[in-house]
Amino acid sequence: MTILERIAPLFDGWEETMVWSCLQGVMGRAEANEDGTAAMIVHQDFTFLAGRPDRALLARAPGPILVPRTEDWNGVIEAVFGERAAKETRYAIKKEPDVFDRRQLEQMAAALPEGYTLRLIDEPLVPVLLGEPWSKDFCAAFDGPADCCRRGVGVAAMYEGVPVAGAGAYCVYRGGIEVEIDTREDHRRRGLAAACGARLILECLDRGLYPSWDAIDLRSVALAEKLGYHRGEPYTTYWLTK
């Protein structure tokens, strides 16, 4: 039995795309304690914790974002990491495949300020996005530009030939992606995130992919709702400081 087969029951029913991706053997890595009663799934910045809390396993969690499946992990996280563990709230967004209004999304994607254009993320654009802290997560999960464009999907807002906002795949799983959206600080509050998000959702729908969304804060919730999603339940995470 593989480690993924052993730990799958601990994560059963957890609607997290990064968990699905790892269990499907698509992206991420998994680790379990010796008796298989606790496990973690790691994808980029996220570590998902399931099963019976285990201090030794937890001490190996890379972070910086820890996502416990059950509340009994919380006290153990706080005991192991102390002041390094900052408790935060994120917001699940419901996964509803038939919720999107294509006409509305097309209008939002077209509502760009003068001087901006939208461009699908292609191979020449990947190294540019990877080279900037604000945009690297659109492509960081993939094995180079070709893999990013083969398995992923993304959109960039261009200004004077330079990407200044975008929406891409933080993770992929069978049948969908986890949406990542960001805007360069000096181009924010111009509707670029909404336009990029709308175009990305349309691209996903055209390719038979589901664009899953998870909100870091209430601003992200508001953007998701503007694009047609509905808010799910809040949940606890921990951010590990260095």
N, C-alpha and C positions, 0 to 999 in steps of 0.2 A: 504493500500500500504506500502510495506517495504521500508526502507531507500535505499536499493540497487535499487529497482524499481524506486524510486523517483529521484535518482541522475544519473541513467544510461544515460539519454539523454545528460547530461553535458560531459560525457566521450565518447560518441558515436564516433566511427571512430578513436580513439586514439590507435595506434598499440603498446601498452605497455603490456607485458605479466603480470606484477604485477597488472595492472588495470584490465585486463581480469580475472585474478585469483580471485580478490576480488569480482567483479561483478558476477562471477560464484559461489560464496560462497565457494571457495576452500581454500584460504589463505588471510590474511590481514584483515584490518578493514576500515570502512568508517565513515565519519562524515560530516554533512551538517550544514549550518546556518539555522536560523529559517524559512526563507521563501523559502529555497531550491534553491536559485539562485547561491550558491557557495558550493563546496564540496571538501573534500580531501580524498584520499585513501592512507593508510599507510601500508607499508610492510617492516619490519626490518628497515634499514637505510633510506629508501626512502619515501618521502611524495609527492604525485601527486596532483596538485592543478588545479581545473577547474571551469568554470563558471565566474560570475562577481566577481572581487577581493573584498574580505571581510577582513578587518583588524582584527576583533574579532576572526574570524575563523583561520586566519593565525597565530595569536598570540598563538594559541593552537597547532600549528604544531610541532611535536617532532623533525623533522630533523633526522640526521644532513644534509641529502641531500634533497633539495626542488626542485621539477621539475614543473615549471609552464607550463600550456598548451598554454597560449597566452602571448604575450609580455606585456599586460597591467598589469599583475601581478608583473612585474619586479620592477617598481617604488615603489609599495606597499611593496614588500619584503624588499627593501633597506630602506624604511622609517621606517618600523616596527623593523627591526633588526640592522640597521646601519652598523657599522664596523664588526659586527659579521658575516654578510653575504658576503662571498667571491664568486664572480661570476666566473663560470667555464664553459667550453665547453665540452660536451660529443658528441659522434658520434653514430647515429643510424646505424644499420647494416640491410640490406634488408632481409626480410623473404621470401626465395625462396626454397620451399621443394625439388625441383628436381635438385638442383645445385651441389650436392656432388658427387665426384669421389671416389667410394669405394676402388678401387685399390690403388689410391694415399694415401688415409687415412690409409689403412692397412700398407703401406710402412712406413708412418710417425710414426704410432704407434709402429712399430717394430724397429725403429731407436733409440734405447736406448743406452747410453754409458755403458761400461762394469760395472757390479756390480749393475745395476738397474733392477727392474722388475715392471710390472704393475699388480695391484690387484683391482678387483671390491670392492667398499666400501660395507662391510658387517657389521652385528651388532657388532661384537667385535671391529671393527675398528672405529666405530662412536664415542665412548667416547674419544678415543685418538685424533681424529681430533677436537672434540669440546674443548679439553683441550689446544689447541695451537691457539694463535691469528691469525696466517696466514692461518689456515685451518678450523676454526670454521664455516665459512659461507657455507661450503659444506653441512652442516647438521643442522644448527641452526634453520631453518624454520620449522622443523618437531617436532612432539611430541614424541621424544625418538628414540632409535635405530631401533625398529621394524617398526615404522611409516616411518622413513627415508628410510629403505630398501624396504618397501612396495610401497610407493608412489614416491620415488625419485630414482635417479640413479647416480652413481659416480664412478670415477676411481682414484686410488692413485698410485704414483710412489714410490716404496719402495727401501730403501738403508740400508743394514745391519739390516733389520727387522723393520725399522722405516719409516713412511711416510714423504717424503720431498717435494712432489709436488702433485698436484691433480686437478681434474675437477669434479664438481658436480652441483647439482641443488640448485641455490639460491632461486628459486621459482618454483612451479609447477602450471600448469593450465590444463584445459581439452585439451588433445592432445599434450602437450609439456612441456618443462622446460625452465627456464632462466639459461644460462650457467654461472658458476662461476669458474675461473681458477686462481691458484696462485702457487707459488713456494717458499719454504723456502729460505731466503736470501743467505745462504751459498751454495746453490745448483743451483743458477740461471745461465743462459747463457750456458746451456748444452743440450738444446732441449727438456727438460722435459715437459714444458707447451704444446708444439706442440704435443708431443707423447700422453699426457693425453687427450688433446682436441680431437685429432683424434680418440682415442679409445672411448671417451664419445660419439662423434657423431655417430660412428658405433653402439654402444649400443642403442642409441636412435632410429636410423633407424630400427634396428632389433626389437624394441619394439613398433614401430608405433608412436613414439614421435618426435616432431620437436624440435631441439636444438636451441632455439632463443639466439641471441648474441647481446649485447649492449656494446659499447667500451668506457672506461673511458678516453682513450687518444689515440694518434696516434700509439703508440706501440701495443696497443690492436687491433687497426684497422689492422695493418700489420699482426699480428698473425691470425686474422680472415680471412683476404684475403689469407694467406698461406693455410688455411684449406679449402678454397673454397667459402667463403662468398664474398659478394660485399658490398662496403660502401654505406650507405644511407646519410641522411642529418645531419649536425651538429645541436645541439640544446643547449639551455642555461639551466644551473642548478645553484643552490646556495648551497655552503657548509657552514653550521652554525658552527662557532667555539664557544667554551664554554666561 
